[in-house]
Amino acid sequence: MRKYNFIRPILILVTAFLVNNLAANLSILLGASPEAASNIGFIAMLAVTFILFIRMTKQRHRK
């Protein structure tokens, strides 16, 4: 196994968790119902995780 970077998966998980909470809390503050806020947080989490993963893999292939 080549050098495995343990920071990348941890960074993706932490970022996904923080974005989910931030989007859900912001949605609740703006007047959304808790169910809708949860859905908005989940969609934001998926989008950010996908973007972060793509950016990390592009950087790895450039080296």
Summary of the structure (lengths in Angstrom):
residues: 63
radius of gyration: 14.8
end to end distance: 18.2
largest distance: 49.5
contacts: 147
relative contact order: 0.15
helix: 83%
strand: 0%
